Amino acid sequence: MNPQVIVTDVQRPKLIPPKGASKVLLHSCCAPCSGEVMEAMLAAGIDYTIYFYNPNIHPKKEYEIRKDENKAFAEKFNIPFIDADYDMDNWFARAKGMEFEPERGIRCTMCFDMRFERTALYAHENGFPVITSSLGISRWKNMQQINDCGKRAAEKYPGLTYWDYNWRKGGGSQRMIEISKREQFYQQEYCGCAYSLRDSNAWRREHGRESIKIGTKYYGTEDKA
Ligand code: SF4
């Protein structure tokens, strides 16, 4: 970690990982969601590694944009970044039969389970006593659903704890947006999977809006299209 790095200058709640653990594996879904989580852990002096495992993201172009941006932001802070598999075939296989489930439903439970299962396995194999995730910081997500999945995954390994810290509190949600604007992060317009893209576009059509154009919208800027 680079001690010279400047993070957002605010008073934050005191952040101590469960059982006073000295190492944390942070599952990250994207730079906008993890920006505040990363800065909060940096400010608290927590030694952490980012684990990017998101085979749900579709198409590949969107996946690469989200991953590369998250990686670049981690490099800024000298935070280790684990680029895990993009095993989307496995994701689609697990989503079979759930294609028309609504967001926050059983397909999303499967999706969170899958991502946490791999995160927990990596933590177990690489000596991380605690896992957590940026997934719950978005107000579009059901935090309880995410926490249940995280706990379920961690419980499989003795000594591994899922940290269910509420990253939204203490101004976290607001800082998430501020950091995204400051960094001009890519502004994704759907949750991530092919089905959320389909449903977001259907909603847009109904409301007379254009379909999503991947790779064109950035926080704090005009469209770069
Ligand atoms: S809507 Fe989001 S959380 Fe739900 S299955 Fe799709 S990518 Fe996963």
Residues whose N, C-alpha, C, O or C-beta is under 5 A from the ligand:
A	BS01	SF4	N56 E103 R107 C108 C111 C191 G192 C193 S196
